[in-house]
Amino acid sequence: MEAALIEHEALLLPEAQRALLADRLLQSLGTENEAVTAAWAAEADRRFAAWQQGEIKDVDGPEAVERIRRSL
């Protein structure tokens, strides 16, 4: 199957299915950088520890999205 035909068919998929397909295609490229992955893991650990110690507060998803939208 030609790439142009695959692209055409993929663009007809619902958004959620396109996102899943895009994620799978990106993962198949093998371009994951271990240093970047490790840095994100360390940052997540740091933020979780800060939350556990009460240094930062949690915000529910819809409120976080609304804050981001207001800031744009």
Long-range contacts (C-beta under 8 A, 24 or more apart in sequence): none
